Amino acid sequence: MLKWHDYAEQNPDRWVRLELKPALRKIRSKLAAFMNCDTDELALVQNTTTGINAVLRSLAFAPGDKILQLSTGYINVDRTVHYICDIHKDVNIIEVPITMPMTDHEIVYQVEKTVQHHLAKKDQSRIRLAVIDWISSVPAIVHPVKPLVDMLKSYGILVLVDGAHAIGQVPVDLKFLNADFFITNCHKWLYSVRGSAALYVPKRLQGLIHPTAIQGDYKNGFEAEFSWNGTMDYSSMLSIEGALEFREQYGEEAIMHYMHTLAVRGGEIMVEILGTQVMTPYDHQVGSMVNIRLPIKNINHPKIETPDYLVRHLLDKYNLFSPSYKHGGYFWTRVSAQIYLEFSDFVHLAHVWKEVIEELNNEDQES
């Protein structure tokens, strides 16, 4: 990142006016090859939230339209969908309840059952768009994304895949996936610098989609519109090149295998220490993140209900962090198996959580 930043500052006018767009196109070309799509179907954006907003705020919605989403969707996406419904007359949300553990078949069945229930009403309204996770944030579950995409498209529904956690955790083949829209963060698991993501829009739909910030290249085509986001530091996006080189050097399969194995075995180690269980018994639903049930006696403990209490406590006292959340009547933590971690880190985290939860359980008993 610093290489690009320093280079740009040597001659900002030359950089912005002559060199930036070719440099961005080179990155997009390499990233497109990595995800198996055409270069001109890929745009670089700052993050998944920006890409989600570009799609949702560009699409036209008519009165009666519905947007389908999963109950496990990321909060920023959920709020954006609510915003779209607020600014469009009679556009509503259909939420599919997902409570893990579920098999892949059960997830697809649950979504299709919801679609069929809507169609059975025969009220002439349509499900305009479905927003589905490839890997949900909390709980962290690898969804059966290809069967979901195929099933939803068979009903004539546009499909936006939120792949915020996908690239770097699972192989991404966009031609095979055949989604209508796809967005992924490169700064999570691909290891580029924060503020770098990729938005995929196939040529057949590019006339519908525009960036959230409209600039001088409006109506000059998808590539031109997304190649300039105004004056900003583009070095985070350009760092994707270094991330791809790193992965080529050490091997994409080797990196993903190490992280997946660490997540699965690390999860087993943690539940042995905590005396609990992992969320899903199916290893293929685990990417590089594992969900561990925490042995809290009262999931409505006042300190759990206090915003950021556990975040601050973990960071201030132990200098570590793993997000915690409620799901299916239990309290969980999500643990990310990054390449710089090893099994001993999972042991350490388990003992930290054991100490924290014992304190909360003791407080609850005393009160």
KOLZA-747971 format. One record per residue: residue in three letters; x, y negated, z of N, C-alpha, C in turn. Coordinates in steps of 0.001 Angstrom, whole numbers, plus 524288, in hexadecimal, padded with zeros to 5 digits. Atoms other than C-alpha are relative to their C-alpha. Example, Ala and Ser with C-alpha at 12.3 -4.5 7.8 and 13.67 -1.06 7.14 Angstrom:
ALA8037A804A6800008300C8119481E78803847FB5080000SER7FCCC804A67FFC4835668042481BE47FCFE7FBBE802DA
REM end
This chain:
MET80342804B380000800008000080000803627FB1F80000LEU7FCA58049A7FFA080AB87F672803CA802E87FF127FAE6LYS7FD5980098805088119F7F92A7F6ED7FC9F7FCCD7FC4ATRP8038E802C980379805B27F4907EF617FF0A7FA72801EDHIS80104805377FDD5803117E9387F8808049B7FC597FEEBASP7FB5F80347800C1811007E4227F7CA800D77FEC47FA3ATYR7FF5B800EA80596811767E5D47E9137FC347FBD47FE19ALA803F0803D58019D804ED7DE1A7E74E801767FA84801BCGLU7FEAF805287FDE6809F37D3067EFC6804B77FD8A7FD4EGLN7FB8880235802CA816327D16C7E7837FE447FC567FBA2ASN80213803418043A80E077CBC57DC777FA1D800ED7FFB4PRO805A37FEF17FFAC7FF7A7CB4E7E0007FD0D7FF0B7FAEAASP802D680123804D87FB117C5297D334800CF8044A7FBF5ARG7FEEF7FBCB803B9801C97CF417CACE7FD32804FF801B0TRP8026C7FB437FDEC7FCC27DA027D3A87FA1C800117FEF7VAL805B4800208006E7EE807D5D37D3AE7FE497FFCB7FA50ARG801DB80104805507ED9A7D17E7C587801BD804227FC04LEU7FDEB7FC6F803F37F5D47DBBE7BE9A800B8805A2801D5GLU7FE337FAD37FE5C7F9947E7537C7027FC2D8030C80364LEU803637FD557FC3B7EEEE7EA5B7D0EF7FC6B803FF7FD6ELYS803D67FC6F802567E4987F0467C8118028C804D07FD87PRO7FD5F7FB43801EF7EE347F9447C0D1801CC8039980470ALA7FE4D7FCCE7FB8D7F3777FDB27CE067FB6A802FD80256LEU804AB7FD6A7FDEF7E5BE800A67D2EA7FE24804527FC55ARG801B17FBFF803C57E281807F87C66C80385804D480050LYS7FC617FB997FF797EEA48105D7C8167FE808035E804B7ILE801A67FD267FB4F7EA31814097D5DA7FAF6802F67FEE8ARG805007FD81801307DC77816E57D108800C1804BB7FC74SER7FEEA7FBAB8038D7E1F581F8F7C64C80208804BD80301LYS7FDDD7FBB17FCE37E9AD827B37D00B7FBDC802488039FLEU804147FE357FC6F7DE4E8286A7D9797FBC4802F67FD08ALA803E17FD538033E7D50482C3C7CE89801D8805827FE9AALA7FDE07FACD801237DDF2837797CAC57FFB18037B804D3PHE800207FD187FB157DE6C83B957D90B7FA828020580134MET8056B7FE8A7FECE7CF7B83BFF7D9F67FD06801F17FB32ASN802487FE00804DD7CCEE840857CBE97FB527FCC27FE2CCYS803E780355802887C576835277C622802DF7FC577FC4BASP7FD93803B8803937C7F382AE37BBBB8019B7FB15802F4THR7FE06804AC7FD667CFD881EFD7BFA87FBF87FBA780017ASP803B6804578003E7C54E8158F7BB257FAD280132802BCGLU804897FED67FCB67BB5A81C4E7C401801317FF16805C3LEU7FE2D800987FAA27C300818B37D025801477FA508011CALA7FEC28054A7FE3F7C3B180BCC7D77A8027E8004D80562LEU7FDA7800577FAD47CC19808337E31B7FD207FBDE8032CVAL802A28039D7FC6D7C51A801DF7EE92802A8800668054CGLN7FD4A800377FAFD7C8E17FE9C7FC877FEC88049D8038BASN801927FBCE7FC767C1518095F803747FADC802597FE17THR804CE7FD57801897B5D28129B802827FB3A7FC8A800BATHR80474803787FF0F7AC7C808AD808637FF397FC3E7FB74THR80052803888047A7AFA97FF417FD4E7FDD4802D37FB39GLY801E27FD068047A7AD78809CF7F3187FA4E801858007AILE8057E7FEA97FF097A0AD80E4D7F9317FC897FB477FEFBASN80308804C7800CF79BE0800457F9447FFB27FE927FA3FALA800108013D8059779FC87FE567EB0B7FBD0803297FD32VAL803E27FCA9802917974C809D27E6FC7FA807FE9E801C7LEU8054A800D07FDFC78BA68078F7EFDC7FDD87FA9F7FEA8ARG801DC8054E8010178AF47F8EA7ED8A7FFAA7FECB7FA2DSER8006E800B7805A878C417FA7E7DEC97FB2E802A57FDBELEU804587FCFD8023178193804867DC9D7FAD67FD188008AALA805418024B7FFD2773D67FFF67D9777FC4D803E0802A0PHE803DA7FCCC7FD45769518051D7E2907FA997FDAD7FF24ALA80568801AC800E875AC7804837DFC67FCB280143804CAPRO803837FEC47FBA674F9B804347E99F7FE75805C67FFEEGLY801317FA757FF9274D3F811F77EE7A804C0803827FFC8ASP7FB3F7FCD78004375B36816857EC49801BB801B580573LYS7FDE47FDE57FB26761AE81EC87F6B4805DE800D77FF6AILE7FA727FEAE7FFBC76FE48205A7FABE8008D80466803F3LEU7FF557FB7C7FC957733982DA58005E805787FFF48024CGLN7FAEE7FFA07FD7A77E2282EED80A457FFC68042880445LEU7FFAC7FC1B7FBDA782CB838B3814748006A7FD4980545SER7FFD7802567FAC4781658362682303805917FF8280205THR7FA89800217FE547900F83870824668033A7FBF57FD02GLY7FD2B803E380312793A082D4681B2C802B87FBF38035FTYR7FCE0803EC7FD3679D79822E981F1A7FCC27FB208010AILE8034C8045E7FE5E797CE81734826478001F7FB7A7FC1CASN7FFC280451803C079CB580D2C81C557FC9E801167FB37VAL8033D7FE838047979603814A7811717FA437FFB08017DASP80568800387FE1E7899181628819627FE0B7FA608004AARG801A28057E7FF847892A8078F81C2C7FF727FD717FAA3THR80073802248054878B7B8045880DDC7FAF4801D37FD71VAL804EC7FDF78021A7803480D26809EB7FB627FD2380273HIS8042F802F77FD727779780668814027FFA57FA737FDCCTYR7FFF6805478024077BC27F93780E887FD577FFF77FAA9ILE8026E7FFAC80530777F07FD5B800C87FA168007480083CYS805A97FF677FF3276A9680183805CC7FD917FAF68020AASP80207804EC7FDE3769127F49680D017FF3F7FBDD7FBC6ILE8004180430803E876B797EC40800E97FCDF801887FB29HIS803477FE4A8045E763427F45B7F7807FA998017980208LYS805587FEEC7FE54754927F50E7F89C7FEB4805CB7FF6AASP802037FAA08000574F6E802827FC4F803FF803F87FE15VAL7FBFD7FC04800D575C62809B67FB12801458024F80556ASN7FF957FD867FAE675DDB813A0805FA804078045F80013ILE7FC087FBFB7FF247673481D9380BA17FD688053E80114ILE8014A7FAA47FE857657882C3B80BE7804E78024480289GLU7FB687FDF47FD4076EA3831CE816297FF68805DA800ECVAL7FFFA7FA517FF52772058403781632802B38014780526PRO7FD817FEB47FB037747C8453F82406803E8804787FF62ILE7FBE97FC08800297814784CBB824E98021D800A180589THR7FDED7FED87FACF784B78530F831E98035A804E37FF9EMET7FC5D7FB9D80062790AF85B9E831F17FFDE8033280503PRO7FDEE7FD528049D793D5866B3831FE7FBB9801A97FC31MET803557FE258043978D76869CE824FD80380802707FBDATHR7FD1B7FDD68046B791E487248819B37FF777FC4B7FB5EASP8007080323804C17943D86C2480C657FA9A800AF7FD90HIS8052A7FEEB80247787E9872BD807857FBBC7FD14802F9GLU803F4802AF7FCD37800D86D0D812C98000D7FA227FF0AILE7FFA28059E801147851F85F5480FF87FD617FEC07FACBVAL80257800EB8052A781838601F8018B7FA1B800D98003DTYR8059B7FEDE7FF867745B86632804F27FD2B7FB8C802C7GLN80272804427FD087717A85B7180ED17FF447FB297FC9BVAL80061804938036D7744F850CC804DF7FBEA800EE7FBC2GLU803C47FEEB8042F76C98857647FA007FA6E800358021DLYS805337FFD27FD997611D859ED803267FDE47FA7B800CDTHR80197805727FF47760DE84B57806307FE637FD907FACFVAL801558020180536760EF847F37F7AA7FABC802277FE3BGLN804E37FD91801B6756088518F7F4CF7FB567FE0880324HIS80432802297FCBD74DFC84C70800367FE557FAAA7FDF5HIS80151805228023174ECE83ED47FA4A7FD0F800977FADBLEU802867FF4C8051874B338439B7ECB17FA6C8020A8008FALA805387FDC17FF3973F7484AE87F2237FBE27FBD880127LYS803B88043A7FEDB7395F83DE87F60C7FD647FDF17FB0ELYS80219801B0805127375C83AA47E7A57FDED7FA638002BASP801A68057C7FF96736B982C1D7EAAD802A97FC867FBF5GLN7FD6D802C38045D73E72828447DE6B805107FD4480197SER7FB02802527FE72749FC8236F7E68A80469803CA7FEA7ARG7FB8F7FCB88017C75794828807E375804627FF66803F6ILE7FB198007D7FD20763F282B7E7EAC8803FC7FDF77FC15ARG7FC9480295803C576C8F821E77E37D805A8801B7800B2LEU7FA7B7FF0C7FEDB7795D8252D7EA378007A80372804D3ALA7FE867FCF87FB6277F1882F317F38D805A07FEAB80160VAL7FABC801187FE1378AF082BB07FBCE801928048A80387ILE7FE657FB6B7FCF77921A837AE800D2805D47FFC28012DASP7FA877FFB97FE7879EDD839E2807F680290804D17FDAATRP7FCD57FB678012E7A975842B4802F3802008022F80532ILE7FE6E7FE9F7FAAE7AF8B842E8810847FDD97FBBF80390SER8024F803EA7FC8C7A76583C1381ACE803F37FE658042ASER7FC5C8022B7FC2F7AE21833AF825017FF428027F80559VAL801627FD5F7FB1C7A7678382A831847FA6B802067FF87PRO7FBE37FC0B7FF867A5418433D831C180316800977FAF2ALA7FC9F7FF498048A7B0A284620828B97FEF98055E7FDA4ILE801817FB198027D7AB108508181FAE800C47FF827FA19VAL7FF9E7FFC3805B17AEB98541E811B97FAD3802187FDEFHIS805197FE7E802087A19C8546D80AC280084803017FAD5PRO800127FD528051479E2685D337FF2C7FEAF7FC227FBAAVAL801298049C8032979F61851547F6787FE76801657FA68LYS801507FE9C8056C79F2C857D97E9157FA76802357FF8EPRO805777FE378003B7929685FA87EB997FC167FBA88011FLEU803858045D7FED978C71853637F16C7FF6E7FC687FB48VAL8002D803668049B7901484B137E59C7FCBB802847FBB3ASP802D27FD4D8043578B05855357DBFD7FA2B8005180128MET805867FF847FE9177E56857487E36D7FD357FAC67FF92LEU8027E805268001377B54848CF7E50F7FF6B7FDF67FA6FLYS80058801D38056977E62845B17D6D77FBE98030D7FCE8SER804027FCF5802B77754A850A47D28E7FA927FDAF800C8TYR804F4802B67FF0876A4F848567D851800087FA727FDC2GLY7FFAE8052B8026076EB683C4B7D0AD8018F7FBB9803C2ILE7FE64803C07FBFF7748F835AF7DCA3805B07FE6B7FF15LEU7FA9D801D08002A780B882D367DB8E802B38017B8051AVAL7FD367FE297FB5E78B30832247E4F7804FC7FCD4800D1LEU7FB50802CD7FE4779532829BD7EC11802A48034E8042FVAL7FD157FCD77FC3F79F84831ED7F2F9803AD7FC7D80314ASP7FC7D802C17FC767A5DA82B837FEB78047A803B58014FGLY7FB6A7FCB27FF277B345831B17FE3A804337FD308030BALA7FC408031A7FD017B9A9828A1808178047E8035180209HIS7FC087FC897FDC17C0EA8342080E2C801C48043D7FC38ALA7FF287FB91803877C1ED83C83801EA8058E800567FDE1ILE7FAFA7FF9A802A87CE418392E7FA548045C800D480402GLY7FBD77FEA67FC607D9EB83F588011C7FE838044B803CCGLN801D27FBBA7FC9D7D1828489B8093B7FE46804B37FCD7VAL801F77FBCF803647CB418506D7FE488016C7FEAB7FA5CPRO7FF0580127805867CE34851D37EFB97FB5C7FD0D7FDA5VAL8041B8032D802697C6928479A7E806800628008A7FA14ASP800657FF78805AF7C27684AC77DA107FAE37FD657FE64LEU804BD8030C800F07B8FC8404D7D5B17FCF5801D37FB3CLYS802E87FDF0804817B5B38463B7C8817FCD6804CA80190PHE802CF7FB6B7FE1C7B1FF852DD7CF437FB947FE66803B0LEU803F9801B17FC3E7AA9484BD47DA1E7FB3C7FDCC7FD39ASN804338021D803467A292844437D00B7FC1D7FCA88030FALA8035E803A77FD2B79D3B83A7B7D9DE7FF3A7FB177FCB5ASP800F2804E5802D07977582DB47D50C803977FBAC801EDPHE7FC73803D17FDAD79FD3825AA7DE508031D802C980444PHE7FCA87FDA77FBFF7AB328292C7E731803A57FBCD80216ILE7FC78803C17FD8E7B30A821257F0D380353802DD80406THR7FC977FD7A7FC2B7BED8825527F8E6804217FC31801E9ASN7FBCE803247FDC47C88B81ED88020180536802AC7FF0DCYS7FAC37FDD5800B97D6AF820D77FE0E8035B7FF47804DDHIS7FCCD801267FB6A7DB9881B5F80AF87FEEA803A38049CLYS800F67FC557FBB97D5F4826638134C80388804CC7FF8ETRP7FD4A7FAF8800497DB2E8338080EB1803D2800647FB6FLEU7FC1E8000A804377E2D1830088026F804FB7FD42801C8TYR7FB9D802AD7FD7D7EBA98275F80AD8802057FB3B7FD1ASER7FE9C8053B801DA7EBB281AB5803497FF097FC2880475VAL80089804037FBF07EB4180DE980AD97FA427FE89800A2ARG8056C8017F7FEF87DE89809948114C7FE3D7FB987FC67GLY80231803C1803A87D5EC80227807F080085801CD7FA65SER7FF857FDE38054E7D68080B457FC2F7FC368048C7FF55ALA803F97FC05801097CB408133D7F6B67FEEE8002B7FA2BALA8012C7FF558058F7C64D8182A7E9A47FA33800FC7FF41LEU8057E7FF668016A7B8B7816F77E3BC7FFAE802577FA8BTYR800C47FD6B8050B7B4C6820307D8C57FA797FEF77FE10VAL80509800BE8029D7A9DF81C6E7CF65800A7801EB7FA65PRO7FF7D7FE17805627A8348244A7C2BC7FE3F7FBDC7FC15LYS8010D803FC803FB7A76781C827B61E7FA2A7FF227FF23ARG8059B8006B80125798E181F597B4677FD137FC8C803E4LEU802A6803157FBF7795B7817C97C0EB802C37FADA80131GLN7FCDE804907FE9879FE280CF87C0C37FD347FAD97FF15GLY802EA804D2800EE7967F802E37BB4D7FC967FE6C80490LEU803588011F7FB7D78ECF803D37C7F7802FD7FDD3804A9ILE7FD08800E57FB34799EB801967D18C803BF7FB627FF73HIS7FC92804997FFCD7A1027F50B7D5248026A7FF9880572PRO7FDA9800AE7FACF7AA497F16C7E0327FCAA7FC778036CTHR803138033D7FC697A4AE7EB037EC488014E7FA377FF5BALA7FE718056C8010A7AC737DEA47E92D8005E7FF407FA15ILE8000D800F9805A47A91F7D9F57DB70804147FBE07FEACGLN7FBF2803C48018E7B4517D3127D4717FFBA7FF127FA1FGLY80028801E0805627B7E67CDDE7C7177FF71804247FBDBASP800737FBC8803D67B7F97DB227C0677FAA98029980001TYR805567FDE1800077A97C7DD5B7C2D47FE34800F37FA64LYS801E47FE338051B7A3B07E4B97B729804628012A7FC1FASN7FBA77FE89803687B1487E7717B1CD80168805C880079GLY7FF0E7FA687FF887B0547F5C77B55C801B08019680571PHE7FEFD7FDD87FAC97B2287FE777C1338059E7FF1E801B6GLU7FA7D800757FE8D7C1047FE7B7C0FB801767FA5D8012FALA7FE9F805817FF407C2537EFB67BF8C7FD777FDC6804ECGLU802C48022A7FB7C7B8177ECA17C9E180273801B680527PHE7FDE07FDF67FB197BE9D7F5387D41E805E97FF4380085SER7FA4D800897FFD67CCCA7F1D97D0C3801CE7FB13802C8TRP7FE8A804DA7FD587CC757E48B7D72D7FBDD7FEC18041EASN8038F801087FBAA7C6657E2717E48D800FA7FAB18027AGLY7FEA6805147FDDA7CB087D4927E62480565800298027ATHR7FAD38005C7FDA57D73F7CFE87ED188004180346804F4MET7FF2D7FC957FB7E7DBAD7DA827F68380516802F27FF2EASP7FB4B7FCD1800627E71A7E3727F9437FE7D805637FDE5TYR8015A7FB0C802827E5E27EEF37EFF1803E88045B80136SER7FBD87FC2A7FF267F1C67F60C7F54C7FE06804F88029ESER802177FB3D7FD967E9837FF687FD707FDF0803BB7FBD3MET801E37FCB0804447E2F8804597F1008048F802557FCEFLEU7FB807FE27802FE7F0078056A7EA278032480416802FESER7FD3D7FC107FCE57F52A80DB57F56D7FE15805857FED1ILE801F97FAD3801827ECE9818DB7EFF38041C802F37FCD3GLU7FBF07FD758032B7F82981B767E687803D3802F08037AGLY7FC5C7FD757FC668017081E637F1C67FD90804A9802BDALA802B97FBA77FD717F73C826F07F8597FFC8804C17FC6BLEU8003C7FBAD803BC7F5AC82F1A7EC0B80566802767FF37GLU7FAB07FDF8800908046A8305D7EA9F8018280351804BAPHE7FEF17FD0C7FB378056D834DB7F8C47FD74805637FFC5ARG802DC7FB0C800287FB3B83F587F6A3802278039B7FBC7GLU7FD927FCD5804178019D843CE7EA1B8051B80262801FAGLN7FAFB7FE307FDF680E94844F17F13D7FF5A804AB803ADTYR800987FBED7FC058096B84D677FC537FBEC804227FE95GLY803C77FC21801C17FE74854547F5297FA9E7FF148023FGLU80556801227FE437EFFE851297F5A97FDA78049E802F2GLU802377FB627FD727EBFC85F077F90980292800FF80542ALA7FD397FF1A7FB147F672860138038A7FE277FC3680434ILE801D5803ED7FC3F7F1F58536F80A037FA9480169801F9MET8055B7FEC67FE6B7E39885743809FD7FFC88050D8032FHIS7FFEF7FB0B7FD1E7E6958651B80E91801EC7FF2680591TYR7FDE6801027FAC47EEB28601C819F97FBEA7FD5680369MET803C9802EB7FCE47E4498568581E6C7FB348034E80145HIS804937FCAE7FF0C7D9128603381CDD8013B8042080423THR7FE757FC0B7FC2C7E05B86ACB824508008D7FD9A80568LEU7FF5A802BF7FB067E3CD8610282EE57FAB97FEB28026CALA80535801507FDFE7D59C85CC2830157FD41804DB80224VAL802BD7FB3B7FE5C7D04386AA1830E98028080254804E0ARG7FD5C7FDA07FB7F7DA878703083A1F800427FC2D80490GLY7FFF5803E57FBD27DBA38636F841B47FACB7FFBB802CCGLY8052B7FFDF7FDA07CD0A863D1843E27FF5D804AA80393GLU8004A7FB4C7FCBD7CE10871B984904803077FF4180515ILE7FCDA800FF7FB567D8C186D76852677FD107FC73803C9MET802B0803C37FCA57D0B2862188577E7FB4E8026F802C6VAL804A47FDC17FD797C450869E8859F98018B8041980409GLU7FE167FC677FBFE7CC4A874128615A801267FD0980509ILE7FEA6803287FB6B7D11A8696186A817FB257FDA18027ALEU804A6802B37FE127C3F28628686BAB7FB90803B880164GLY804277FC497FEED7BBA886ECA86C5F7FAFD7FED07FD11THR804A180176803177B28D86A3C8618680025802BE7FAB8GLN7FFDE7FDAB8052F7B13E86C98852E8800A37FBD37FBD9VAL7FFF18037B804847B386866A7845957FA7B7FFC27FDCDMET80555800DB801E37A7A2861A183E477FE4A8040E7FC09THR801817FC59804247A7D986AA98328F80386804C980015PRO7FCC47FB488003F7AC5F878D1831CB80241800FA7FA91TYR7FE707FF26805757AEDF877428232C804BD7FC997FEB0ASP7FB29802E4800EB7BCF38737E8202E7FFB57FC957FB28HIS8003C8031A804CB7B96086E8E812907FD167FAD6800DEGLN80283804FA7FEB47B128863E281912803A67FC6A8030AVAL7FBFB803187FD597BD8C85F1D81FC58040B7FE647FBF6GLY7FBD6801DE803617C68C8568F817CF804E87FF5980341SER7FB9C8012B7FC8A7D0FE84FDC81FDC7FE1A7FD8480511MET802478020B7FB297C7BA84BC382AC37FCAB8043E80279VAL802E47FBF87FD387C1DB854778352D7FCE27FD7B8046CASN80379802107FBF37B693851F083E948001C8039A804BFILE7FF6F7FD0A7FB297B8848565284CAC7FBCE7FE40803DEARG803DE801767FC097AD7D856DB856A1802CC7FECC80519LEU7FDC0801997FAFF7B11C84FB8863277FC70801D18046CPRO8031F7FDA07FBD27ACB0855DE870117FD9A7FC04803C6ILE80297803E97FCB87A52D84A09875027FAC980237801DELYS804EA7FDFA7FDE1799C684D6487DE67FB647FC7A7FEA9ASN80428803C880121792118410C87AFB8018A7FCD67FB35ILE7FE74802CC804C3792E583C5B86CEB7FDF17FA697FFF4ASN801E9805627FF8678BAE83010871358029C7FD2D8048BHIS7FD008028A7FBD1795E182C7987B6C800897FA2A7FECBPRO7FFC9805AF800F4795E881D9387D2C804ED7FE2E7FD34LYS7FB29801BA802897A41A81C79879068002D801A47FA41ILE800637FE708057B7A1788240A86C917FC877FC2C7FD0CGLU803A8803A78026F7964F81AB0869DD8023F7FA7E7FF98THR7FD918052E8002A79F3B80EE686C26803497FF7B7FB0EPRO7FD1680088804EC7A43280A1385EE2805E07FF90800E4ASP7FA48800258001A7B2BD80CAB85CDF802988019280525TYR7FD6F7FE827FB177B4EB811B286ACA8040F804447FF0BLEU7FC627FBAF800D17BB0781E8586670804697FE867FC46VAL7FBE7801DE803927C253817EF85B48804377FD248030FARG7FC498031E7FCF27C89B80E4E86497802DF80369803FCHIS7FDA57FCAA7FBFD7CAF88188E86F248043D8037A7FDAALEU7FC267FC958027C7D1F2821E6865EA804CC7FCFB7FE31LEU7FB9A8030F802007DA488173885FE7803247FD8080467ASP7FD3F802B37FBC47DD7B80FE886C75802FA803C580384LYS7FD917FC687FC417E08581BAE8750D80384804057FD63TYR7FD317FB9E802667E556825F486B6D8029D7FE9E7FAD0ASN7FDCE801BF804FC7E91981E2E85F3C7FECB803D77FB94LEU801C87FCAF8044D7E14982733856687FA387FF097FF1APHE80587800C4801437D40C827A084FFC7FDFB804967FCDBSER803177FC7D803507CA628319384B037FA537FE97800EFPRO8055E801E87FF5C7BC7C82D16848607FC7F804178028CSER803BD7FC847FD717B188832D18509B7FA7F7FE547FE82TYR805448011D801E37A328833B884D447FC4A8044C801C9LYS804097FC297FEC07965A83AB6850127FDF8802767FAF5HIS802577FD4E80481790F7844E2846DE7FD858050F801DFGLY802AE7FB267FEB6786E084F82848AF7FF948011B805CBGLY800967FF457FA647859D84D38857448050E800DC802F5TYR7FAE97FF547FD7D7943384E3785A1A8036E7FB377FEEEPHE7FC3F8043E8009279FC0844F685B4F804EC802477FD8ETRP7FBC47FDDD8032B7AACC846DF8518E8046A7FC137FF58THR7FBCA80357801E37B7F08419D84D91801D1802087FAB4ARG7FDE27FEA6805257BD508415D83FBE805E47FF558002DVAL7FA4B8001B7FFD07CBB48449D83E8280222800787FA76SER7FDBC80020805427D3778414D83240805608029080008ALA7FB137FD1A800537DE7884A9682E96803747FD8C7FBCDGLN7FC99802A9803B67E80E8415D8281480529802E77FF58ILE7FB457FD068013B7F4AF8461D821F8804687FF11803E6TYR7FBE1801187FC367FCEB83FD882CA87FEC58025180560LEU8016D7FD837FB127F60A847B98375880168805C77FFE9GLU7FF127FA647FF7D7F85D8557C83C6E7FC878021C80458PHE803997FD987FC477F18785F1D84574800827FDB38057ASER7FF3E802337FAC07F78185912851AC7FCD67FB03800C9ASP80336804B77FF907F01D84C7D84EB47FA5D801628015APHE805487FE407FEBA7E34B853F284F4B7FFAE801C4805B1VAL7FFCB7FE6F7FA7D7E74B859CF85C5C7FFCD7FB2C8037AHIS7FFDF804D47FCEF7EA5884C44861987FAAE7FD5480005LEU805198028F800577DD7F8469C85CB87FBE6802F780326ALA803CA7FCE47FD0A7D5C0851D88629D8007D7FEEE805D3HIS7FF418010B7FA6A7DBBF84F5D86FFD7FE4D7FA7480169VAL801E1805597FF0E7D902840C986ECD7FA147FFF880069TRP805BB7FFE57FFDD7CAC28433B86B8E7FE01802F8804C4LYS8019E7FD0B7FB607C9D084D4787670800287FC89804D2GLU7FF7C803977FB907CE9584327880307FBCB7FBCA7FFDEVAL803EB804278008C7C58C8388E87AE97FA8E802138013CILE805367FDCC7FF2F7B98F8416287ADE7FF3F801A5805A8GLU8006E7FE937FA737BC66846928888C7FEE27FB3580354GLU8010C804E07FD2D7BCB28388888D717FA4B7FE657FF62LEU805708017C800F97AF8C835C0887167FC3B803BC802BBASN803647FC317FD6A7A98F8425488C407FFF17FF35805E8ASN7FFB7800F47FA5B7AE5A83F6189A087FCF87FB1C80182GLU802F6804CF7FEFC7A8D2831978996A7FA27801127FFE3ASP805907FED38009179BCF8370E895097FE008030B804B9GLN801877FCFD7FB6779B9B840998A06E7FF667FC75804C0GLU800098037C7FB7679EAC835EA8AA527FB5C7FC517FFF4SER8046C803A08005D793D582D308A53A7FACE802E3800A4
REM end
